[in-house]
Amino acid sequence: MTTIALLSHAGALSAVDELSLILADSVDSGASVGFLPPLAVEEAIAYWRDVCADVGRGRVRLFAAYTDGQLAGTVQLQPSPKANGSHRAEVAKLLVHSAFRRRGIARALMTALEAEARRLGRTTLVLDTRQGDPSELLYAGLGWVKAGIIPAYARNGDGGLDATVFYYKLL
């Protein structure tokens, strides 16, 4: 059984090691999430410590999916800090460890994230993902709308450039 938690600052700090393993597993499995493989554990830990600081400042809502007591996945809601963006938020780093994929965890994380966005009055959500990734099917199935594609947007582990698809959802 999977449960979704919205992590406090202390909860996020206590999960840094597990979050780092999920990030490294995802990057090393080919995920396009801002890092290139192989991802050093130290780099992953530094990233999550920065995220924890943002959680503590209220800049990020960090969700964790636990399956049978293990941290299996995560996603972030990043509310816009701009005066003209008080209705908007970005979705970042939807990650599920490869040992837990195809169990509905990503869908559960996104459902919880959308509920929190509604609670915060964030009615316009945006995200991006590499074109052709399985996440495109997930987002379409959750009612996200494809806004456009930017070619040659992100470097991949082989040194090539991949297109990125931008999506939005109005809640």
VMD Tcl script that builds the backbone (N, CA, C; Angstrom):
set m [mol new atoms 513]
animate dup $m
set s [atomselect $m all]
$s set {name element resname resid chain x y z} {
  {N N MET 1 A 0.833 -1.180 0.000}
  {CA C MET 1 A 0.000 0.000 0.000}
  {C C MET 1 A 0.884 1.253 0.000}
  {N N THR 2 A 0.461 2.246 -0.762}
  {CA C THR 2 A 1.217 3.492 -0.874}
  {C C THR 2 A 0.480 4.614 -0.158}
  {N N THR 3 A 1.231 5.385 0.616}
  {CA C THR 3 A 0.687 6.582 1.251}
  {C C THR 3 A 1.504 7.781 0.790}
  {N N ILE 4 A 0.825 8.909 0.655}
  {CA C ILE 4 A 1.477 10.140 0.216}
  {C C ILE 4 A 1.523 11.099 1.396}
  {N N ALA 5 A 2.695 11.686 1.627}
  {CA C ALA 5 A 2.879 12.643 2.717}
  {C C ALA 5 A 3.414 13.955 2.166}
  {N N LEU 6 A 2.923 15.049 2.727}
  {CA C LEU 6 A 3.487 16.367 2.473}
  {C C LEU 6 A 4.523 16.589 3.571}
  {N N LEU 7 A 5.789 16.656 3.181}
  {CA C LEU 7 A 6.867 16.689 4.163}
  {C C LEU 7 A 7.076 18.077 4.755}
  {N N SER 8 A 7.248 18.113 6.053}
  {CA C SER 8 A 7.662 19.330 6.747}
  {C C SER 8 A 9.157 19.536 6.491}
  {N N HIS 9 A 9.673 20.660 6.952}
  {CA C HIS 9 A 11.110 20.901 6.827}
  {C C HIS 9 A 11.898 19.789 7.508}
  {N N ALA 10 A 11.512 19.444 8.733}
  {CA C ALA 10 A 12.210 18.379 9.470}
  {C C ALA 10 A 12.055 17.037 8.770}
  {N N GLY 11 A 10.865 16.766 8.253}
  {CA C GLY 11 A 10.639 15.507 7.537}
  {C C GLY 11 A 11.473 15.418 6.274}
  {N N ALA 12 A 11.587 16.542 5.573}
  {CA C ALA 12 A 12.405 16.574 4.361}
  {C C ALA 12 A 13.872 16.335 4.704}
  {N N LEU 13 A 14.355 17.004 5.738}
  {CA C LEU 13 A 15.754 16.815 6.143}
  {C C LEU 13 A 16.042 15.364 6.509}
  {N N SER 14 A 15.107 14.722 7.176}
  {CA C SER 14 A 15.334 13.333 7.585}
  {C C SER 14 A 15.271 12.365 6.410}
  {N N ALA 15 A 14.729 12.822 5.274}
  {CA C ALA 15 A 14.597 11.955 4.104}
  {C C ALA 15 A 15.660 12.208 3.035}
  {N N VAL 16 A 16.616 13.095 3.302}
  {CA C VAL 16 A 17.600 13.484 2.279}
  {C C VAL 16 A 18.321 12.277 1.685}
  {N N ASP 17 A 18.764 11.349 2.495}
  {CA C ASP 17 A 19.501 10.194 1.963}
  {C C ASP 17 A 18.628 9.362 1.028}
  {N N GLU 18 A 17.379 9.105 1.431}
  {CA C GLU 18 A 16.477 8.313 0.586}
  {C C GLU 18 A 16.104 9.073 -0.682}
  {N N LEU 19 A 15.846 10.371 -0.553}
  {CA C LEU 19 A 15.542 11.187 -1.727}
  {C C LEU 19 A 16.718 11.193 -2.698}
  {N N SER 20 A 17.930 11.227 -2.164}
  {CA C SER 20 A 19.132 11.211 -3.006}
  {C C SER 20 A 19.249 9.909 -3.776}
  {N N LEU 21 A 18.909 8.803 -3.141}
  {CA C LEU 21 A 18.934 7.506 -3.834}
  {C C LEU 21 A 17.909 7.467 -4.957}
  {N N ILE 22 A 16.726 8.029 -4.718}
  {CA C ILE 22 A 15.693 8.064 -5.760}
  {C C ILE 22 A 16.148 8.931 -6.924}
  {N N LEU 23 A 16.724 10.089 -6.628}
  {CA C LEU 23 A 17.212 10.970 -7.689}
  {C C LEU 23 A 18.309 10.291 -8.496}
  {N N ALA 24 A 19.281 9.695 -7.831}
  {CA C ALA 24 A 20.377 9.019 -8.538}
  {C C ALA 24 A 19.852 7.861 -9.375}
  {N N ASP 25 A 18.934 7.077 -8.829}
  {CA C ASP 25 A 18.342 5.967 -9.576}
  {C C ASP 25 A 17.625 6.483 -10.818}
  {N N SER 26 A 16.874 7.562 -10.677}
  {CA C SER 26 A 16.129 8.116 -11.806}
  {C C SER 26 A 17.065 8.655 -12.884}
  {N N VAL 27 A 18.055 9.436 -12.471}
  {CA C VAL 27 A 19.005 10.003 -13.435}
  {C C VAL 27 A 19.789 8.892 -14.121}
  {N N ASP 28 A 20.262 7.935 -13.346}
  {CA C ASP 28 A 21.054 6.845 -13.918}
  {C C ASP 28 A 20.209 5.915 -14.781}
  {N N SER 29 A 18.873 5.978 -14.628}
  {CA C SER 29 A 17.950 5.208 -15.473}
  {C C SER 29 A 17.533 5.998 -16.706}
  {N N GLY 30 A 18.051 7.228 -16.850}
  {CA C GLY 30 A 17.787 8.006 -18.050}
  {C C GLY 30 A 16.816 9.161 -17.908}
  {N N ALA 31 A 16.314 9.434 -16.708}
  {CA C ALA 31 A 15.374 10.544 -16.534}
  {C C ALA 31 A 16.050 11.878 -16.844}
  {N N SER 32 A 15.291 12.751 -17.494}
  {CA C SER 32 A 15.776 14.090 -17.816}
  {C C SER 32 A 15.217 15.051 -16.773}
  {N N VAL 33 A 15.962 15.237 -15.693}
  {CA C VAL 33 A 15.489 16.066 -14.578}
  {C C VAL 33 A 16.553 17.064 -14.121}
  {N N GLY 34 A 17.393 17.507 -15.065}
  {CA C GLY 34 A 18.367 18.540 -14.748}
  {C C GLY 34 A 19.758 18.055 -14.402}
  {N N PHE 35 A 19.952 16.756 -14.370}
  {CA C PHE 35 A 21.255 16.167 -14.044}
  {C C PHE 35 A 21.643 15.186 -15.143}
  {N N LEU 36 A 22.936 14.897 -15.236}
  {CA C LEU 36 A 23.420 13.914 -16.203}
  {C C LEU 36 A 23.998 12.712 -15.470}
  {N N PRO 37 A 23.840 11.523 -16.070}
  {CA C PRO 37 A 24.423 10.318 -15.447}
  {C C PRO 37 A 25.918 10.244 -15.726}
  {N N PRO 38 A 26.656 9.588 -14.864}
  {CA C PRO 38 A 26.223 9.058 -13.570}
  {C C PRO 38 A 26.166 10.189 -12.546}
  {N N LEU 39 A 25.133 10.174 -11.726}
  {CA C LEU 39 A 24.956 11.223 -10.728}
  {C C LEU 39 A 25.675 10.837 -9.443}
  {N N ALA 40 A 26.595 11.670 -9.019}
  {CA C ALA 40 A 27.326 11.429 -7.769}
  {C C ALA 40 A 26.384 11.629 -6.589}
  {N N VAL 41 A 26.494 10.765 -5.608}
  {CA C VAL 41 A 25.645 10.845 -4.419}
  {C C VAL 41 A 25.782 12.210 -3.753}
  {N N GLU 42 A 26.997 12.747 -3.709}
  {CA C GLU 42 A 27.231 14.051 -3.082}
  {C C GLU 42 A 26.441 15.159 -3.789}
  {N N GLU 43 A 26.363 15.072 -5.110}
  {CA C GLU 43 A 25.607 16.070 -5.869}
  {C C GLU 43 A 24.116 15.953 -5.565}
  {N N ALA 44 A 23.636 14.726 -5.469}
  {CA C ALA 44 A 22.227 14.503 -5.137}
  {C C ALA 44 A 21.913 15.022 -3.738}
  {N N ILE 45 A 22.777 14.740 -2.788}
  {CA C ILE 45 A 22.563 15.209 -1.411}
  {C C ILE 45 A 22.556 16.737 -1.360}
  {N N ALA 46 A 23.480 17.377 -2.059}
  {CA C ALA 46 A 23.528 18.842 -2.081}
  {C C ALA 46 A 22.240 19.413 -2.674}
  {N N TYR 47 A 21.750 18.785 -3.739}
  {CA C TYR 47 A 20.495 19.234 -4.345}
  {C C TYR 47 A 19.358 19.165 -3.328}
  {N N TRP 48 A 19.222 18.016 -2.657}
  {CA C TRP 48 A 18.104 17.846 -1.721}
  {C C TRP 48 A 18.236 18.752 -0.506}
  {N N ARG 49 A 19.442 19.056 -0.094}
  {CA C ARG 49 A 19.604 20.005 1.020}
  {C C ARG 49 A 19.102 21.392 0.615}
  {N N ASP 50 A 19.351 21.772 -0.641}
  {CA C ASP 50 A 18.822 23.041 -1.147}
  {C C ASP 50 A 17.296 23.019 -1.177}
  {N N VAL 51 A 16.727 21.898 -1.620}
  {CA C VAL 51 A 15.265 21.771 -1.639}
  {C C VAL 51 A 14.717 21.880 -0.219}
  {N N CYS 52 A 15.369 21.218 0.720}
  {CA C CYS 52 A 14.932 21.286 2.124}
  {C C CYS 52 A 14.918 22.725 2.626}
  {N N ALA 53 A 15.928 23.491 2.258}
  {CA C ALA 53 A 15.966 24.905 2.654}
  {C C ALA 53 A 14.757 25.641 2.081}
  {N N ASP 54 A 14.410 25.337 0.823}
  {CA C ASP 54 A 13.239 25.968 0.206}
  {C C ASP 54 A 11.939 25.510 0.862}
  {N N VAL 55 A 11.883 24.261 1.294}
  {CA C VAL 55 A 10.713 23.783 2.044}
  {C C VAL 55 A 10.592 24.593 3.333}
  {N N GLY 56 A 11.701 24.780 4.016}
  {CA C GLY 56 A 11.703 25.545 5.257}
  {C C GLY 56 A 11.277 26.989 5.080}
  {N N ARG 57 A 11.566 27.555 3.902}
  {CA C ARG 57 A 11.188 28.943 3.604}
  {C C ARG 57 A 9.771 29.047 3.046}
  {N N GLY 58 A 9.127 27.902 2.815}
  {CA C GLY 58 A 7.780 27.908 2.247}
  {C C GLY 58 A 7.749 28.083 0.743}
  {N N ARG 59 A 8.875 27.920 0.085}
  {CA C ARG 59 A 8.955 28.100 -1.373}
  {C C ARG 59 A 8.615 26.831 -2.140}
  {N N VAL 60 A 8.680 25.692 -1.468}
  {CA C VAL 60 A 8.436 24.398 -2.110}
  {C C VAL 60 A 7.562 23.559 -1.198}
  {N N ARG 61 A 6.609 22.850 -1.809}
  {CA C ARG 61 A 5.847 21.810 -1.113}
  {C C ARG 61 A 6.411 20.496 -1.629}
  {N N LEU 62 A 6.966 19.691 -0.734}
  {CA C LEU 62 A 7.629 18.439 -1.102}
  {C C LEU 62 A 6.768 17.259 -0.667}
  {N N PHE 63 A 6.395 16.441 -1.640}
  {CA C PHE 63 A 5.580 15.257 -1.389}
  {C C PHE 63 A 6.453 14.014 -1.456}
  {N N ALA 64 A 6.117 13.043 -0.628}
  {CA C ALA 64 A 6.825 11.762 -0.621}
  {C C ALA 64 A 5.803 10.641 -0.668}
  {N N ALA 65 A 6.105 9.623 -1.465}
  {CA C ALA 65 A 5.266 8.425 -1.538}
  {C C ALA 65 A 5.987 7.304 -0.811}
  {N N TYR 66 A 5.300 6.704 0.134}
  {CA C TYR 66 A 5.854 5.588 0.900}
  {C C TYR 66 A 5.095 4.322 0.541}
  {N N THR 67 A 5.836 3.296 0.163}
  {CA C THR 67 A 5.261 1.989 -0.137}
  {C C THR 67 A 5.904 0.982 0.796}
  {N N ASP 68 A 5.071 0.321 1.573}
  {CA C ASP 68 A 5.561 -0.658 2.555}
  {C C ASP 68 A 6.680 -0.067 3.417}
  {N N GLY 69 A 6.503 1.178 3.821}
  {CA C GLY 69 A 7.460 1.831 4.708}
  {C C GLY 69 A 8.690 2.402 4.041}
  {N N GLN 70 A 8.829 2.217 2.736}
  {CA C GLN 70 A 10.008 2.730 2.018}
  {C C GLN 70 A 9.629 3.945 1.186}
  {N N LEU 71 A 10.516 4.918 1.129}
  {CA C LEU 71 A 10.303 6.069 0.268}
  {C C LEU 71 A 10.460 5.611 -1.176}
  {N N ALA 72 A 9.375 5.696 -1.933}
  {CA C ALA 72 A 9.345 5.161 -3.292}
  {C C ALA 72 A 9.332 6.238 -4.361}
  {N N GLY 73 A 8.882 7.447 -4.010}
  {CA C GLY 73 A 8.789 8.497 -5.006}
  {C C GLY 73 A 8.583 9.854 -4.381}
  {N N THR 74 A 8.678 10.878 -5.215}
  {CA C THR 74 A 8.565 12.255 -4.736}
  {C C THR 74 A 8.155 13.177 -5.875}
  {N N VAL 75 A 7.607 14.322 -5.517}
  {CA C VAL 75 A 7.315 15.393 -6.470}
  {C C VAL 75 A 7.273 16.705 -5.694}
  {N N GLN 76 A 7.512 17.802 -6.409}
  {CA C GLN 76 A 7.528 19.127 -5.782}
  {C C GLN 76 A 6.506 20.048 -6.432}
  {N N LEU 77 A 5.853 20.836 -5.595}
  {CA C LEU 77 A 5.005 21.932 -6.042}
  {C C LEU 77 A 5.741 23.215 -5.684}
  {N N GLN 78 A 6.009 24.043 -6.700}
  {CA C GLN 78 A 6.768 25.280 -6.501}
  {C C GLN 78 A 5.877 26.477 -6.835}
  {N N PRO 79 A 5.185 27.013 -5.832}
  {CA C PRO 79 A 4.326 28.170 -6.082}
  {C C PRO 79 A 5.141 29.358 -6.603}
  {N N SER 80 A 4.592 30.057 -7.581}
  {CA C SER 80 A 5.284 31.228 -8.116}
  {C C SER 80 A 5.360 32.313 -7.048}
  {N N PRO 81 A 6.548 32.923 -6.875}
  {CA C PRO 81 A 6.686 34.010 -5.900}
  {C C PRO 81 A 6.333 35.379 -6.492}
  {N N LYS 82 A 6.004 35.422 -7.775}
  {CA C LYS 82 A 5.774 36.691 -8.462}
  {C C LYS 82 A 4.386 37.246 -8.152}
  {N N ALA 83 A 4.299 38.568 -8.088}
  {CA C ALA 83 A 3.027 39.225 -7.786}
  {C C ALA 83 A 1.956 38.859 -8.809}
  {N N ASN 84 A 2.343 38.768 -10.078}
  {CA C ASN 84 A 1.358 38.444 -11.101}
  {C C ASN 84 A 1.193 36.939 -11.299}
  {N N GLY 85 A 1.845 36.147 -10.448}
  {CA C GLY 85 A 1.759 34.690 -10.555}
  {C C GLY 85 A 1.218 34.033 -9.303}
  {N N SER 86 A 0.481 34.781 -8.497}
  {CA C SER 86 A -0.005 34.239 -7.224}
  {C C SER 86 A -1.035 33.128 -7.408}
  {N N HIS 87 A -1.468 32.916 -8.637}
  {CA C HIS 87 A -2.425 31.850 -8.960}
  {C C HIS 87 A -1.730 30.639 -9.599}
  {N N ARG 88 A -0.415 30.695 -9.716}
  {CA C ARG 88 A 0.331 29.750 -10.546}
  {C C ARG 88 A 1.353 28.985 -9.718}
  {N N ALA 89 A 1.684 27.770 -10.190}
  {CA C ALA 89 A 2.758 26.978 -9.571}
  {C C ALA 89 A 3.351 26.048 -10.617}
  {N N GLU 90 A 4.596 25.664 -10.364}
  {CA C GLU 90 A 5.285 24.721 -11.249}
  {C C GLU 90 A 5.409 23.373 -10.548}
  {N N VAL 91 A 5.294 22.323 -11.335}
  {CA C VAL 91 A 5.509 20.958 -10.855}
  {C C VAL 91 A 6.933 20.577 -11.238}
  {N N ALA 92 A 7.679 20.015 -10.287}
  {CA C ALA 92 A 9.077 19.670 -10.553}
  {C C ALA 92 A 9.431 18.314 -9.963}
  {N N LYS 93 A 10.349 17.662 -10.623}
  {CA C LYS 93 A 11.001 16.439 -10.127}
  {C C LYS 93 A 10.019 15.357 -9.679}
  {N N LEU 94 A 9.111 14.971 -10.588}
  {CA C LEU 94 A 8.290 13.786 -10.330}
  {C C LEU 94 A 9.199 12.582 -10.546}
  {N N LEU 95 A 9.543 11.906 -9.455}
  {CA C LEU 95 A 10.502 10.798 -9.485}
  {C C LEU 95 A 9.928 9.592 -8.757}
  {N N VAL 96 A 10.040 8.427 -9.375}
  {CA C VAL 96 A 9.681 7.169 -8.715}
  {C C VAL 96 A 10.858 6.220 -8.900}
  {N N HIS 97 A 11.323 5.650 -7.805}
  {CA C HIS 97 A 12.438 4.700 -7.867}
  {C C HIS 97 A 12.066 3.556 -8.808}
  {N N SER 98 A 13.034 3.091 -9.598}
  {CA C SER 98 A 12.763 2.051 -10.606}
  {C C SER 98 A 12.184 0.774 -10.005}
  {N N ALA 99 A 12.482 0.478 -8.752}
  {CA C ALA 99 A 11.950 -0.730 -8.106}
  {C C ALA 99 A 10.462 -0.611 -7.795}
  {N N PHE 100 A 9.901 0.608 -7.906}
  {CA C PHE 100 A 8.504 0.828 -7.529}
  {C C PHE 100 A 7.640 1.330 -8.680}
  {N N ARG 101 A 8.164 1.342 -9.885}
  {CA C ARG 101 A 7.402 1.887 -11.013}
  {C C ARG 101 A 6.279 0.951 -11.439}
  {N N ARG 102 A 5.329 1.536 -12.158}
  {CA C ARG 102 A 4.160 0.823 -12.720}
  {C C ARG 102 A 3.204 0.351 -11.618}
  {N N ARG 103 A 3.140 1.094 -10.519}
  {CA C ARG 103 A 2.236 0.763 -9.411}
  {C C ARG 103 A 1.265 1.902 -9.099}
  {N N GLY 104 A 1.242 2.929 -9.942}
  {CA C GLY 104 A 0.340 4.049 -9.707}
  {C C GLY 104 A 0.875 5.105 -8.760}
  {N N ILE 105 A 2.153 5.019 -8.427}
  {CA C ILE 105 A 2.733 5.957 -7.460}
  {C C ILE 105 A 2.821 7.369 -8.038}
  {N N ALA 106 A 3.248 7.496 -9.279}
  {CA C ALA 106 A 3.340 8.825 -9.895}
  {C C ALA 106 A 1.959 9.473 -9.964}
  {N N ARG 107 A 0.952 8.708 -10.323}
  {CA C ARG 107 A -0.425 9.223 -10.378}
  {C C ARG 107 A -0.868 9.686 -8.985}
  {N N ALA 108 A -0.585 8.894 -7.965}
  {CA C ALA 108 A -0.970 9.260 -6.596}
  {C C ALA 108 A -0.259 10.537 -6.151}
  {N N LEU 109 A 1.016 10.666 -6.490}
  {CA C LEU 109 A 1.760 11.881 -6.153}
  {C C LEU 109 A 1.154 13.104 -6.840}
  {N N MET 110 A 0.839 12.971 -8.113}
  {CA C MET 110 A 0.267 14.095 -8.853}
  {C C MET 110 A -1.118 14.464 -8.328}
  {N N THR 111 A -1.897 13.475 -7.956}
  {CA C THR 111 A -3.232 13.740 -7.405}
  {C C THR 111 A -3.121 14.522 -6.098}
  {N N ALA 112 A -2.190 14.124 -5.238}
  {CA C ALA 112 A -1.976 14.840 -3.977}
  {C C ALA 112 A -1.461 16.255 -4.233}
  {N N LEU 113 A -0.553 16.395 -5.179}
  {CA C LEU 113 A -0.004 17.704 -5.519}
  {C C LEU 113 A -1.105 18.635 -6.014}
  {N N GLU 114 A -1.969 18.136 -6.886}
  {CA C GLU 114 A -3.048 18.968 -7.413}
  {C C GLU 114 A -4.012 19.387 -6.305}
  {N N ALA 115 A -4.283 18.500 -5.365}
  {CA C ALA 115 A -5.160 18.846 -4.240}
  {C C ALA 115 A -4.540 19.962 -3.400}
  {N N GLU 116 A -3.235 19.887 -3.166}
  {CA C GLU 116 A -2.545 20.936 -2.405}
  {C C GLU 116 A -2.544 22.247 -3.184}
  {N N ALA 117 A -2.347 22.180 -4.493}
  {CA C ALA 117 A -2.381 23.394 -5.310}
  {C C ALA 117 A -3.750 24.068 -5.198}
  {N N ARG 118 A -4.812 23.285 -5.275}
  {CA C ARG 118 A -6.160 23.841 -5.113}
  {C C ARG 118 A -6.303 24.503 -3.736}
  {N N ARG 119 A -5.835 23.815 -2.711}
  {CA C ARG 119 A -5.932 24.336 -1.349}
  {C C ARG 119 A -5.215 25.683 -1.225}
  {N N LEU 120 A -4.106 25.834 -1.947}
  {CA C LEU 120 A -3.324 27.075 -1.920}
  {C C LEU 120 A -3.854 28.143 -2.880}
  {N N GLY 121 A -4.890 27.806 -3.662}
  {CA C GLY 121 A -5.418 28.749 -4.639}
  {C C GLY 121 A -4.563 28.864 -5.885}
  {N N ARG 122 A -3.736 27.871 -6.132}
  {CA C ARG 122 A -2.876 27.849 -7.327}
  {C C ARG 122 A -3.629 27.082 -8.411}
  {N N THR 123 A -4.301 27.816 -9.280}
  {CA C THR 123 A -5.218 27.207 -10.242}
  {C C THR 123 A -4.604 26.961 -11.612}
  {N N THR 124 A -3.416 27.476 -11.850}
  {CA C THR 124 A -2.702 27.216 -13.100}
  {C C THR 124 A -1.392 26.523 -12.755}
  {N N LEU 125 A -1.253 25.299 -13.239}
  {CA C LEU 125 A -0.037 24.520 -12.998}
  {C C LEU 125 A 0.694 24.317 -14.311}
  {N N VAL 126 A 2.023 24.317 -14.262}
  {CA C VAL 126 A 2.844 24.085 -15.447}
  {C C VAL 126 A 3.934 23.074 -15.109}
  {N N LEU 127 A 4.379 22.372 -16.137}
  {CA C LEU 127 A 5.494 21.436 -15.992}
  {C C LEU 127 A 6.102 21.193 -17.355}
  {N N ASP 128 A 7.277 20.592 -17.359}
  {CA C ASP 128 A 7.881 20.169 -18.619}
  {C C ASP 128 A 8.464 18.779 -18.442}
  {N N THR 129 A 8.548 18.073 -19.567}
  {CA C THR 129 A 9.104 16.723 -19.577}
  {C C THR 129 A 9.731 16.461 -20.940}
  {N N ARG 130 A 10.663 15.538 -20.982}
  {CA C ARG 130 A 11.310 15.209 -22.252}
  {C C ARG 130 A 10.290 14.577 -23.199}
  {N N GLN 131 A 10.316 15.012 -24.437}
  {CA C GLN 131 A 9.408 14.462 -25.442}
  {C C GLN 131 A 9.652 12.966 -25.607}
  {N N GLY 132 A 8.569 12.202 -25.588}
  {CA C GLY 132 A 8.655 10.760 -25.779}
  {C C GLY 132 A 8.777 9.959 -24.500}
  {N N ASP 133 A 8.968 10.619 -23.360}
  {CA C ASP 133 A 9.057 9.895 -22.089}
  {C C ASP 133 A 7.688 9.340 -21.696}
  {N N PRO 134 A 7.658 8.241 -20.941}
  {CA C PRO 134 A 6.385 7.665 -20.485}
  {C C PRO 134 A 5.538 8.648 -19.675}
  {N N SER 135 A 6.175 9.621 -19.063}
  {CA C SER 135 A 5.425 10.605 -18.272}
  {C C SER 135 A 4.423 11.380 -19.120}
  {N N GLU 136 A 4.664 11.482 -20.423}
  {CA C GLU 136 A 3.698 12.166 -21.288}
  {C C GLU 136 A 2.338 11.484 -21.237}
  {N N LEU 137 A 2.332 10.162 -21.220}
  {CA C LEU 137 A 1.067 9.421 -21.131}
  {C C LEU 137 A 0.388 9.672 -19.791}
  {N N LEU 138 A 1.172 9.710 -18.723}
  {CA C LEU 138 A 0.622 9.992 -17.399}
  {C C LEU 138 A -0.044 11.361 -17.387}
  {N N TYR 139 A 0.659 12.379 -17.846}
  {CA C TYR 139 A 0.120 13.736 -17.800}
  {C C TYR 139 A -1.140 13.861 -18.653}
  {N N ALA 140 A -1.128 13.275 -19.839}
  {CA C ALA 140 A -2.327 13.311 -20.685}
  {C C ALA 140 A -3.496 12.628 -19.981}
  {N N GLY 141 A -3.230 11.499 -19.341}
  {CA C GLY 141 A -4.275 10.770 -18.626}
  {C C GLY 141 A -4.821 11.517 -17.421}
  {N N LEU 142 A -4.042 12.450 -16.891}
  {CA C LEU 142 A -4.479 13.259 -15.748}
  {C C LEU 142 A -5.100 14.590 -16.180}
  {N N GLY 143 A -5.264 14.769 -17.497}
  {CA C GLY 143 A -5.926 15.963 -17.996}
  {C C GLY 143 A -5.031 17.156 -18.262}
  {N N TRP 144 A -3.729 16.937 -18.276}
  {CA C TRP 144 A -2.812 18.021 -18.600}
  {C C TRP 144 A -2.867 18.297 -20.099}
  {N N VAL 145 A -2.663 19.552 -20.482}
  {CA C VAL 145 A -2.741 19.986 -21.873}
  {C C VAL 145 A -1.335 20.314 -22.370}
  {N N LYS 146 A -1.000 19.752 -23.539}
  {CA C LYS 146 A 0.300 20.037 -24.151}
  {C C LYS 146 A 0.278 21.459 -24.703}
  {N N ALA 147 A 1.214 22.291 -24.244}
  {CA C ALA 147 A 1.266 23.687 -24.672}
  {C C ALA 147 A 2.227 23.891 -25.833}
  {N N GLY 148 A 3.261 23.062 -25.914}
  {CA C GLY 148 A 4.226 23.222 -26.985}
  {C C GLY 148 A 5.488 22.428 -26.742}
  {N N ILE 149 A 6.306 22.382 -27.787}
  {CA C ILE 149 A 7.548 21.608 -27.756}
  {C C ILE 149 A 8.702 22.538 -28.113}
  {N N ILE 150 A 9.778 22.430 -27.356}
  {CA C ILE 150 A 11.003 23.158 -27.682}
  {C C ILE 150 A 12.048 22.117 -28.072}
  {N N PRO 151 A 12.524 22.161 -29.324}
  {CA C PRO 151 A 13.551 21.199 -29.734}
  {C C PRO 151 A 14.896 21.528 -29.086}
  {N N ALA 152 A 15.745 20.529 -29.001}
  {CA C ALA 152 A 17.125 20.708 -28.514}
  {C C ALA 152 A 17.164 21.490 -27.199}
  {N N TYR 153 A 16.308 21.127 -26.259}
  {CA C TYR 153 A 16.167 21.882 -25.005}
  {C C TYR 153 A 17.107 21.406 -23.904}
  {N N ALA 154 A 17.245 20.079 -23.775}
  {CA C ALA 154 A 18.028 19.542 -22.655}
  {C C ALA 154 A 19.053 18.528 -23.154}
  {N N ARG 155 A 20.252 18.626 -22.626}
  {CA C ARG 155 A 21.300 17.669 -22.978}
  {C C ARG 155 A 21.003 16.334 -22.305}
  {N N ASN 156 A 21.269 15.240 -23.032}
  {CA C ASN 156 A 21.070 13.905 -22.458}
  {C C ASN 156 A 22.417 13.279 -22.105}
  {N N GLY 157 A 22.363 12.106 -21.516}
  {CA C GLY 157 A 23.563 11.423 -21.046}
  {C C GLY 157 A 24.531 11.031 -22.140}
  {N N ASP 158 A 24.053 10.975 -23.385}
  {CA C ASP 158 A 24.921 10.645 -24.514}
  {C C ASP 158 A 25.528 11.885 -25.162}
  {N N GLY 159 A 25.172 13.062 -24.644}
  {CA C GLY 159 A 25.696 14.304 -25.192}
  {C C GLY 159 A 24.792 14.958 -26.211}
  {N N GLY 160 A 23.744 14.253 -26.645}
  {CA C GLY 160 A 22.798 14.822 -27.598}
  {C C GLY 160 A 21.819 15.761 -26.917}
  {N N LEU 161 A 20.983 16.382 -27.739}
  {CA C LEU 161 A 19.983 17.319 -27.227}
  {C C LEU 161 A 18.586 16.766 -27.475}
  {N N ASP 162 A 17.750 16.798 -26.439}
  {CA C ASP 162 A 16.386 16.283 -26.518}
  {C C ASP 162 A 15.382 17.425 -26.489}
  {N N ALA 163 A 14.257 17.187 -27.145}
  {CA C ALA 163 A 13.147 18.136 -27.105}
  {C C ALA 163 A 12.413 18.010 -25.771}
  {N N THR 164 A 11.847 19.114 -25.328}
  {CA C THR 164 A 11.062 19.145 -24.099}
  {C C THR 164 A 9.655 19.614 -24.426}
  {N N VAL 165 A 8.681 18.966 -23.782}
  {CA C VAL 165 A 7.275 19.304 -23.959}
  {C C VAL 165 A 6.802 20.048 -22.715}
  {N N PHE 166 A 6.136 21.175 -22.929}
  {CA C PHE 166 A 5.557 21.935 -21.826}
  {C C PHE 166 A 4.068 21.633 -21.739}
  {N N TYR 167 A 3.606 21.426 -20.525}
  {CA C TYR 167 A 2.201 21.119 -20.246}
  {C C TYR 167 A 1.667 22.125 -19.234}
  {N N TYR 168 A 0.339 22.289 -19.262}
  {CA C TYR 168 A -0.325 23.075 -18.228}
  {C C TYR 168 A -1.626 22.393 -17.848}
  {N N LYS 169 A -2.116 22.761 -16.685}
  {CA C LYS 169 A -3.421 22.276 -16.237}
  {C C LYS 169 A -4.085 23.390 -15.447}
  {N N LEU 170 A -5.336 23.671 -15.812}
  {CA C LEU 170 A -6.139 24.643 -15.088}
  {C C LEU 170 A -7.027 23.880 -14.122}
  {N N LEU 171 A -6.898 24.175 -12.856}
  {CA C LEU 171 A -7.669 23.461 -11.833}
  {C C LEU 171 A -9.002 24.152 -11.574}
}
mol reanalyze $m
mol bondsrecalc $m
mol representation Tube
mol addrep $m
